[in-house]
Amino acid sequence: MTDSANRPARPTGTGFHEGELAVQRRAGVAQDAARLTGMLAPAQLRGGVTRFLAERTFAAVTARDGGGRLWISPLTGPTGFLDVTSPTTLDVHALPAAGDPLHDVLQDPPGDLPAGLIAVEFAIRRRLRINGTVSGTDGGLRVEVEQAYGNCPQYIQARRLRAAPSVPDTGEPVRHGTALTAEDTALIRGADTFLIGTAHPTRGNDASHRGGAPGFVRVEDGQLWWPDYWGNNMFTTLGNLQTDPAAALLFLDFATGRTLHLSGRATLEWTDPGAPGDDDGTGRRVRFTPEHLVAGRLLPLRADTVVAAPDNPRLTGTPKAS
C-alpha cells in the first residue's frame, strides 16, 4: 500500500491547468482550446455514457504502485463489468491480472488514490476518458468520478475484441527489468496502438490512447519517441508532462495477448514542422526514457484482424536502428 506521506493529493480544480495552457499557447491554439473548457466540468455519467460503458469489455487504468511509479494497465471483463451506479460513481468489476504492476496496489488501494481510466471500443472507434479517485470493492474498484469526456475517433485502428480461447497454462513468467530486449523493441516498432498514462500534482492521473501506422513509435538508443498528431487541442497528456515528466506506456499484441508495460519519464520536444519523422506536421514529438518494465501475456482478449484508421498520417523519415 502507498505510504500516506507520499500519497498524491486528491484531484482538485476545474478548467485547464497551467501545463495544458502552456502547450496550447506554444502551439498557437489557445483560443480554439478555450471553447472546450466546458468538457472539463464536473462529471455526470448519464444516458449514452452509461450505455457506452455498460457495453465495453476493455479499459485501461493509470495509477501509481506502492513505490510511487506510474503505470497504465488493462482492465477487461464481460459486458457490464463497467457499471455506473450513480452519476458520479463507476464500479469496475475487475482488477489487473496477477503479475500486472498495478495488481497489488489496486487489490487494496489507499483512500483517494488518483486514477485515470479510458474505455475503448476499437470496433466502432470510440473512447471515453474518466478521471477521479479509486477505492477497493469486493474483487474490483470503485471510481469516484471527477471528469468524464469523450474523444474523437482519430487514429483508432478498428479491431473486434473477443475473449481469448482457453489454453493450457504455459507457465511463462512475467519478466521485470529496466532495459528493452530485442523482442520488446520488435513489439514497439510493430505497434499501431499504445496507451499512455500521465499525472498532474493536483489534478490527478489520466489515461489516453495513441495510434498510427505501424512504425509510428520509433526506438533509438534505448529510448522511444513518437510524433504528436493533430487532435482536439486540449493537450491533457502533453500538459501533464509539462508539470510532471512521469509517464507510463502500455503496448499490446492483440494476436497473442502479449503485454509490455513501461514506466519512466517523458518530455515534449518542439521540432521544425515537416522535419523527417514529423509525420503530421505539428512540430511536436514526445521522447520517453523507460526506467522499469514488466512484460508478459496478461491480456485475456484477442483480435484476429485490424482495419487501419483512415486518418493515420503517412510515416516520414526512416527510423534509425538501435
KEPA-675368 format. One record per residue (C-alpha): residue in one letter; z negated, y negated, x. Coordinates in steps of 0.02 Angstrom, whole numbers, padded with zeros to 5 digits, m for minus. Example, Ala and Ser with C-alpha at 12.3 -4.5 7.8 and 13.67 -1.06 7.14 Angstrom:
! residues 2
+------+--------+--------+--------+
| kegu |      z |      y |      x |
+------+--------+--------+--------+
|    A | m00390 |  00225 |  00615 |
|    S | m00357 |  00053 |  00684 |
+------+--------+--------+--------+
//
This chain:
! residues 322
+------+--------+--------+--------+
| kegu |      z |      y |      x |
+------+--------+--------+--------+
|    M |  00000 |  00000 |  00000 |
|    T |  00038 | m00176 |  00062 |
|    D | m00115 | m00266 |  00130 |
|    S | m00161 | m00407 |  00010 |
|    A | m00172 | m00532 |  00152 |
|    N |  00013 | m00503 |  00191 |
|    R |  00072 | m00492 |  00011 |
|    P |  00208 | m00617 | m00036 |
|    A |  00166 | m00743 | m00169 |
|    R |  00214 | m00711 | m00350 |
|    P |  00387 | m00785 | m00383 |
|    T |  00372 | m00964 | m00442 |
|    G |  00487 | m01111 | m00479 |
|    T |  00645 | m01145 | m00577 |
|    G |  00816 | m01213 | m00533 |
|    F |  00898 | m01190 | m00364 |
|    H |  00784 | m01183 | m00213 |
|    E |  00809 | m01277 | m00050 |
|    G |  00910 | m01141 |  00036 |
|    E |  01033 | m01124 | m00107 |
|    L |  01054 | m01312 | m00118 |
|    A |  01087 | m01325 |  00069 |
|    V |  01226 | m01194 |  00064 |
|    Q |  01302 | m01272 | m00093 |
|    R |  01309 | m01442 | m00007 |
|    R |  01385 | m01372 |  00153 |
|    A |  01515 | m01277 |  00052 |
|    G |  01556 | m01433 | m00049 |
|    V |  01517 | m01355 | m00219 |
|    A |  01350 | m01436 | m00263 |
|    Q |  01420 | m01521 | m00418 |
|    D |  01500 | m01361 | m00482 |
|    A |  01342 | m01260 | m00447 |
|    A |  01233 | m01385 | m00540 |
|    R |  01319 | m01335 | m00702 |
|    L |  01248 | m01159 | m00681 |
|    T |  01066 | m01211 | m00670 |
|    G |  01036 | m01150 | m00848 |
|    M |  01065 | m00971 | m00790 |
|    L |  00901 | m00982 | m00694 |
|    A |  00795 | m01023 | m00847 |
|    P |  00652 | m00903 | m00889 |
|    A |  00723 | m00736 | m00941 |
|    Q |  00743 | m00669 | m01117 |
|    L |  00802 | m00489 | m01124 |
|    R |  00883 | m00478 | m01294 |
|    G |  01039 | m00418 | m01384 |
|    G |  01183 | m00373 | m01270 |
|    V |  01074 | m00374 | m01113 |
|    T |  00957 | m00244 | m01190 |
|    R |  01103 | m00134 | m01240 |
|    F |  01186 | m00150 | m01070 |
|    L |  01028 | m00095 | m00980 |
|    A |  00997 |  00050 | m01100 |
|    E |  01169 |  00124 | m01063 |
|    R |  01158 |  00119 | m00873 |
|    T |  01124 |  00264 | m00753 |
|    F |  01122 |  00165 | m00589 |
|    A |  01022 |  00019 | m00524 |
|    A |  00950 | m00038 | m00357 |
|    V |  00787 | m00123 | m00314 |
|    T |  00738 | m00239 | m00169 |
|    A |  00558 | m00239 | m00109 |
|    R |  00454 | m00231 |  00050 |
|    D |  00374 | m00072 |  00113 |
|    G |  00193 | m00056 |  00166 |
|    G |  00235 | m00130 |  00336 |
|    G |  00321 | m00283 |  00263 |
|    R |  00501 | m00227 |  00298 |
|    L |  00630 | m00268 |  00166 |
|    W |  00734 | m00126 |  00092 |
|    I |  00853 | m00100 | m00054 |
|    S |  00852 |  00070 | m00137 |
|    P |  00946 |  00159 | m00277 |
|    L |  00863 |  00197 | m00444 |
|    T |  00950 |  00325 | m00554 |
|    G |  00920 |  00416 | m00717 |
|    P |  00996 |  00464 | m00883 |
|    T |  01047 |  00328 | m01006 |
|    G |  00887 |  00248 | m01070 |
|    F |  00795 |  00251 | m00904 |
|    L |  00807 |  00061 | m00902 |
|    D |  00701 |  00021 | m01055 |
|    V |  00673 | m00157 | m01118 |
|    T |  00502 | m00158 | m01201 |
|    S |  00488 | m00345 | m01229 |
|    P |  00596 | m00499 | m01196 |
|    T |  00512 | m00515 | m01025 |
|    T |  00469 | m00333 | m00983 |
|    L |  00580 | m00193 | m00917 |
|    D |  00512 | m00018 | m00894 |
|    V |  00606 |  00087 | m00765 |
|    H |  00578 |  00272 | m00794 |
|    A |  00622 |  00320 | m00616 |
|    L |  00567 |  00297 | m00436 |
|    P |  00664 |  00301 | m00273 |
|    A |  00690 |  00478 | m00210 |
|    A |  00569 |  00562 | m00092 |
|    G |  00616 |  00509 |  00083 |
|    D |  00679 |  00339 |  00025 |
|    P |  00599 |  00195 |  00122 |
|    L |  00528 |  00121 | m00041 |
|    H |  00467 |  00285 | m00116 |
|    D |  00287 |  00270 | m00059 |
|    V |  00256 |  00086 | m00097 |
|    L |  00336 |  00096 | m00270 |
|    Q |  00236 |  00251 | m00317 |
|    D |  00083 |  00138 | m00318 |
|    P |  00141 | m00042 | m00300 |
|    P |  00012 | m00178 | m00269 |
|    G | m00007 | m00304 | m00409 |
|    D |  00128 | m00438 | m00420 |
|    L |  00242 | m00354 | m00292 |
|    P |  00401 | m00460 | m00289 |
|    A |  00557 | m00360 | m00329 |
|    G |  00739 | m00393 | m00365 |
|    L |  00841 | m00270 | m00468 |
|    I |  01026 | m00255 | m00503 |
|    A |  01101 | m00140 | m00635 |
|    V |  01286 | m00100 | m00609 |
|    E |  01414 | m00013 | m00717 |
|    F |  01555 |  00018 | m00596 |
|    A |  01672 |  00092 | m00727 |
|    I |  01683 | m00071 | m00825 |
|    R |  01648 | m00186 | m00676 |
|    R |  01489 | m00266 | m00745 |
|    R |  01323 | m00307 | m00663 |
|    L |  01158 | m00387 | m00710 |
|    R |  01027 | m00457 | m00592 |
|    I |  00842 | m00459 | m00634 |
|    N |  00708 | m00539 | m00526 |
|    G |  00520 | m00533 | m00550 |
|    T |  00370 | m00427 | m00503 |
|    V |  00335 | m00241 | m00519 |
|    S |  00183 | m00135 | m00556 |
|    G |  00167 |  00052 | m00573 |
|    T |  00179 |  00158 | m00730 |
|    D |  00171 |  00347 | m00751 |
|    G |  00319 |  00403 | m00646 |
|    G |  00406 |  00235 | m00647 |
|    L |  00397 |  00047 | m00634 |
|    R |  00361 | m00099 | m00748 |
|    V |  00457 | m00258 | m00707 |
|    E |  00386 | m00424 | m00768 |
|    V |  00548 | m00522 | m00776 |
|    E |  00562 | m00699 | m00709 |
|    Q |  00753 | m00715 | m00708 |
|    A |  00896 | m00614 | m00780 |
|    Y |  01080 | m00658 | m00773 |
|    G |  01249 | m00576 | m00765 |
|    N |  01379 | m00596 | m00629 |
|    C |  01568 | m00593 | m00638 |
|    P |  01664 | m00430 | m00611 |
|    Q |  01740 | m00488 | m00446 |
|    Y |  01756 | m00360 | m00306 |
|    I |  01680 | m00214 | m00404 |
|    Q |  01779 | m00055 | m00371 |
|    A |  01794 |  00048 | m00530 |
|    R |  01705 |  00216 | m00524 |
|    R |  01639 |  00330 | m00660 |
|    L |  01473 |  00399 | m00601 |
|    R |  01409 |  00569 | m00654 |
|    A |  01256 |  00673 | m00612 |
|    A |  01278 |  00773 | m00453 |
|    P |  01306 |  00960 | m00480 |
|    S |  01156 |  01069 | m00445 |
|    V |  01174 |  01145 | m00272 |
|    P |  01053 |  01239 | m00160 |
|    D |  00942 |  01128 | m00054 |
|    T |  01016 |  01125 |  00121 |
|    G |  00856 |  01060 |  00196 |
|    E |  00949 |  00918 |  00280 |
|    P |  00814 |  00800 |  00344 |
|    V |  00806 |  00615 |  00311 |
|    R |  00839 |  00527 |  00476 |
|    H |  00741 |  00374 |  00533 |
|    G |  00799 |  00269 |  00678 |
|    T |  00840 |  00098 |  00750 |
|    A |  01020 |  00119 |  00811 |
|    L |  01180 |  00161 |  00718 |
|    T |  01260 |  00330 |  00755 |
|    A |  01446 |  00363 |  00754 |
|    E |  01426 |  00441 |  00580 |
|    D |  01336 |  00284 |  00518 |
|    T |  01474 |  00172 |  00587 |
|    A |  01609 |  00277 |  00504 |
|    L |  01520 |  00264 |  00336 |
|    I |  01506 |  00075 |  00351 |
|    R |  01686 |  00048 |  00405 |
|    G |  01750 |  00157 |  00264 |
|    A |  01643 |  00073 |  00130 |
|    D |  01716 | m00031 | m00011 |
|    T |  01545 | m00069 | m00083 |
|    F |  01369 | m00106 | m00024 |
|    L |  01211 | m00181 | m00097 |
|    I |  01110 | m00316 | m00012 |
|    G |  00929 | m00367 | m00033 |
|    T |  00859 | m00537 |  00018 |
|    A |  00698 | m00634 | m00009 |
|    H |  00629 | m00810 | m00030 |
|    P |  00450 | m00856 |  00017 |
|    T |  00405 | m00917 | m00158 |
|    R |  00547 | m00860 | m00271 |
|    G |  00531 | m00675 | m00230 |
|    N |  00664 | m00544 | m00197 |
|    D |  00844 | m00523 | m00251 |
|    A |  00967 | m00378 | m00258 |
|    S |  01154 | m00410 | m00254 |
|    H |  01321 | m00321 | m00239 |
|    R |  01461 | m00343 | m00113 |
|    G |  01632 | m00264 | m00121 |
|    G |  01804 | m00271 | m00042 |
|    A |  01941 | m00165 |  00031 |
|    P |  01880 | m00026 |  00148 |
|    G |  01853 | m00107 |  00317 |
|    F |  01789 | m00274 |  00250 |
|    V |  01623 | m00239 |  00337 |
|    R |  01650 | m00245 |  00525 |
|    V |  01540 | m00160 |  00655 |
|    E |  01534 | m00236 |  00829 |
|    D |  01409 | m00202 |  00969 |
|    G |  01280 | m00128 |  00851 |
|    Q |  01291 | m00274 |  00729 |
|    L |  01379 | m00289 |  00561 |
|    W |  01472 | m00438 |  00491 |
|    W |  01575 | m00471 |  00337 |
|    P |  01667 | m00622 |  00267 |
|    D |  01588 | m00708 |  00118 |
|    Y |  01710 | m00710 | m00028 |
|    W |  01732 | m00840 | m00163 |
|    G |  01606 | m00818 | m00304 |
|    N |  01506 | m00915 | m00433 |
|    N |  01442 | m01047 | m00309 |
|    M |  01258 | m01007 | m00343 |
|    F |  01234 | m00935 | m00166 |
|    T |  01075 | m00841 | m00207 |
|    T |  01096 | m00719 | m00062 |
|    L |  01152 | m00847 |  00067 |
|    G |  01022 | m00972 |  00006 |
|    N |  00884 | m00844 |  00030 |
|    L |  00946 | m00809 |  00207 |
|    Q |  00933 | m00995 |  00245 |
|    T |  00745 | m00983 |  00214 |
|    D |  00707 | m00804 |  00268 |
|    P |  00825 | m00702 |  00378 |
|    A |  00754 | m00535 |  00320 |
|    A |  00890 | m00431 |  00239 |
|    A |  00918 | m00253 |  00180 |
|    L |  01083 | m00161 |  00157 |
|    L |  01122 | m00001 |  00063 |
|    F |  01283 |  00096 |  00093 |
|    L |  01327 |  00240 | m00024 |
|    D |  01452 |  00381 | m00008 |
|    F |  01488 |  00417 | m00190 |
|    A |  01585 |  00575 | m00147 |
|    T |  01442 |  00661 | m00055 |
|    G |  01283 |  00568 | m00105 |
|    R |  01252 |  00511 |  00074 |
|    T |  01149 |  00352 |  00089 |
|    L |  01119 |  00232 |  00231 |
|    H |  00976 |  00108 |  00215 |
|    L |  00969 | m00034 |  00342 |
|    S |  00829 | m00161 |  00363 |
|    G |  00848 | m00306 |  00482 |
|    R |  00894 | m00489 |  00496 |
|    A |  01048 | m00585 |  00442 |
|    T |  01120 | m00757 |  00475 |
|    L |  01254 | m00859 |  00390 |
|    E |  01392 | m00915 |  00508 |
|    W |  01517 | m01055 |  00469 |
|    T |  01689 | m01024 |  00544 |
|    D |  01861 | m01104 |  00536 |
|    P |  01934 | m01065 |  00364 |
|    G |  02076 | m00941 |  00383 |
|    A |  02022 | m00880 |  00556 |
|    P |  02051 | m00694 |  00589 |
|    G |  01927 | m00597 |  00485 |
|    D |  01902 | m00739 |  00361 |
|    D |  01987 | m00634 |  00228 |
|    D |  01959 | m00751 |  00080 |
|    G |  01973 | m00915 |  00174 |
|    T |  01796 | m00976 |  00139 |
|    G |  01749 | m01011 |  00319 |
|    R |  01588 | m00912 |  00295 |
|    R |  01529 | m00745 |  00362 |
|    V |  01363 | m00653 |  00370 |
|    R |  01306 | m00567 |  00530 |
|    F |  01174 | m00432 |  00514 |
|    T |  01069 | m00353 |  00650 |
|    P |  00991 | m00187 |  00598 |
|    E |  00814 | m00155 |  00657 |
|    H |  00769 |  00003 |  00559 |
|    L |  00873 |  00131 |  00468 |
|    V |  00847 |  00278 |  00351 |
|    A |  00993 |  00399 |  00323 |
|    G |  01003 |  00549 |  00207 |
|    R |  01082 |  00617 |  00050 |
|    L |  00973 |  00527 | m00077 |
|    L |  01099 |  00480 | m00212 |
|    P |  01100 |  00606 | m00356 |
|    L |  01260 |  00534 | m00429 |
|    R |  01442 |  00565 | m00386 |
|    A |  01612 |  00487 | m00419 |
|    D |  01774 |  00578 | m00379 |
|    T |  01896 |  00434 | m00395 |
|    V |  01898 |  00247 | m00367 |
|    V |  02011 |  00108 | m00427 |
|    A |  02012 | m00042 | m00311 |
|    A |  01962 | m00209 | m00384 |
|    P |  02119 | m00314 | m00415 |
|    D |  02039 | m00466 | m00331 |
|    N |  01997 | m00385 | m00164 |
|    P |  02060 | m00503 | m00027 |
|    R |  02181 | m00432 |  00100 |
|    L |  02097 | m00394 |  00265 |
|    T |  02146 | m00508 |  00408 |
|    G |  02124 | m00476 |  00592 |
|    T |  02086 | m00309 |  00673 |
|    P |  01902 | m00261 |  00685 |
|    K |  01852 | m00230 |  00865 |
|    A |  01793 | m00053 |  00901 |
|    S |  01610 | m00036 |  00952 |
+------+--------+--------+--------+
//
